[in-house]
Amino acid sequence: MRLRFERALLPEGIVNDITIVIGDDGRILSVAPGQATDGALMHGLALPGMPNLHSHAFQRAMAGSAEVQASAEGSFWGWRDVMYRFVASLRPEDVEAIAAFLYAEMLEAGYTAVAEFHYLHHDPDGRRYASPSRLAQAVRSAARGTAIRHLILPTLYQQGNFDGRPLAAAQRRFHHETREFLSLIETLAQDDDRRNRTGMALHSLRAVPADALATVTQFARDSSTWMPVHIHIAEQQREVDDCLAATGRRPVEWLLETGRVDASWCLVHATHVNAAELAGIAQSGAVVGLCSTTEGNLGDGVFPLDHYLALGGALGIGSDSHVSVDPREELRLAEYSIRMLRQRRVLAADGRMPHVGTALWNTAVAGGARALGYSGAGLTVGAPADIVRVDTDRAEFAGTQPDALVDAFIFAPRPGMISDVWVGGEHMVEGGRHRARSAIEAAYRSSLAYLRAQGVA
């Protein structure tokens, strides 16, 4: 299969008239200057699809539902109480319908792959389903139905805080014993295919005891294939304070001291880090997973993006709670937050890549690909043929210089700029719309009607 584009964003920048040849396995065989015999030239700009390295799919259905002043604590911890009430009513069919709707939205927005940080395992009373992988298979079914590239991350969740307290009743759907958790990973891995893979997540250091962390991460290291390991870490100042009180160390400091963190790890948020921790993450090869819109929504804090990039750190983005499903907004907010702190502009660019939009997109594509365990990233030979076409013939782009197109796409966004999306060379979004949207939307509306009847949506 051949796709010829007027322009394409390659690792070195925007290049004119590019033909991308795609093999039967959905990977890129060649990227070369276009020729008249290569087929019709598609106008617009081809971007590498953006990996979304952090998703809790079920939270899409409650996005916008916690924006009210109430007696609950006005922070992440109060928001969490709202989420717990919502999750108690979810059935497997709701989980699948919500995930499918979300994944279609992601594809339409330019995300072509997602890492699903999956900690919803059991029924509302904590009882195991007849098939222990029932809910994980629900989100995987949603991924297959939408054709998004998918990494399922079964998530270990065993205790209520660093002091070892038991889980609260609202958390009983999340719990696994260690052996039971590893069995779930083995079961899911047997069902892996070209687009759907299995990794591992630890909910957080407060939720996973040190002995369990050592056991499951050794399992990941011993895996016959590269197994990504993801973890929430240092998202909230209270988490840092609790970790210091329990261990005498900050969360990132403690995790790095275990010697287990390497390029297979993704540290999600890492909001509250000091200079030594920042350097340690960069040196380890781990990817930091920024979820700027969720971090802003929850009042988490601001990650020192500019300092981390100066250290050569790997970075990707995720939509997390899905208050936004738009990679442009994640990237824009990450840059704007630092601008407001430093009172300076264009902080994520450098002399090698002076256009901040181009630099941010390519950096997040490369980091996201590593976090999802790809063997290649971007529009390069051997990488998955995940491609997003931006309609640069629109009036909004009139007068924009070619090398500033990605800047305009990210920093002056408008609805409808993305016209087409391919995943592994398969054309999934045409005219800005996922090809199965109608059926997916109907199932989503049905589930939301049920949840509203339960008083939680």
Buried (B, 14 or more C-beta within 10 A) or exposed (E): BBBBBBBBBBEEBBBEBBBBBBBEEBBBBEBEEBEEEBEEBBEBBBBBBBBBBBBBBBBBBBBEBBEEEEEBEEBBEBBBBBBBBBBBBBBBEBBBBBBBBBBBBBBBBBBBBBBBBBBBBBBBEBEEEEEBBBBBBBBBBBBBBBBBBBBBBBBBBBBBBBEEEEBEEBBBBBBBEBEEBBBBBEBBBEBBEEBBBBBBBBBBBBBBBEEBBEBBBEBBEEBEEBBBBBBBBBBBBBBBEBBBEBBEBBBBBBBBEEEBBEBBBBBBBBBBBBEEBBBBBBEBBBBBBBBBBBBBBBEBBBBBBBBBBEBEBBBBBBBBBBBBBBBBBBBBBBBBBBBEEEEEEBBBBEEEBEBBBBBBBBBBBBBBBBBBBBEBBBBEEEBBBBBBBBBBEEEBBEEBEBEBBBBBBBBBEEEEBBBBBBBBBBBBBEEBBBBBBEEBBEBBEEBBEBBEEEEBB
